[in-house]
């Protein structure tokens, strides 16, 4: 059964920093550059990752399946925008 999950890291509070490889940036979450990637195993199973960071936190939302062109893609972005506020 497909599932969503979220990872949040308060990197600034821990004295760390985040570096984004801009060549992978292919979307935005609000005004923040983001990376939407789909990973597919040889078996055909997939998972999708949407990651971005604000000045204080790093976020990654994952879905255990492909979201491209499905209602789940819109849902993933709606959740991300809600988090980024």
N, C-alpha and C positions, 0 to 999 in steps of 0.2 A: 504494500500500500504506500503511495507517495506521501512524503512528509516534508514540511518546512522546518528549518531551524535557523537560529540567529546567534551570531557571535559578536560580542561587544568588548572592546578593550579601551580603557581610559589611559591611553599611552602618555599623555601629557602629565597626568597626576603621578605616574611612575617615573617621570624624568626621561622618558624615551622619545623617539621621533619616528615618523613614518615616511618612507620614500616611495613615491608612485612611479612606476615605469610608464612614462607618458605614451610610449608606442603601443601599449595595451589598452589605453583609455578609449572606450568606444561608446560611452553614454554619459549621462549625468543623473545625479540624484539631487534635485533642487539645483543649487549653483555649484555643487561639488562634482569634480570629475570622478567617474566611476568605471568599473570594469565588469562587463557581463560576459561570462564564459560558460560554455557548455562542454562538459567532459563526457566522452563516450568510451565505454569499454568494448573490446572486441566482440563481446556477447551481444552488444547493441543496447545494453542498459546505460542510462545517462544520469548525470546530475548537473544542476545549474548553479552557478555562484554569481552573486551581485555584491561587489565590494566597493567601499568608498571610505573616505575619512573627512572629518570636520577638523577644525583647529585643535580639538581636545580629544576626540575619540575615533577609533577605527571600527568599522562595522562590516559584517559579511552575512548575507542572507543566502541560504542554500535551499534547494528543492531537489528531492530525489527523483528527478525525471527531467524531461525536456520541457521548457516553457515557451520556446519560440512559437509565436502564432497561436497560442492558446490563451484562455481566460486567466490562467495562472501567471502569465507574464504581466498582465495588467495588475493583478493582485500583488505580485512581488514588488512592483514599482510603488503601488499605493502604500504598502507597509513601509518601504524605504523612505518615502517622503514624509510619512508620519513620524518616523524615528528621527529624521534629520532636522526636525523643527526645534 
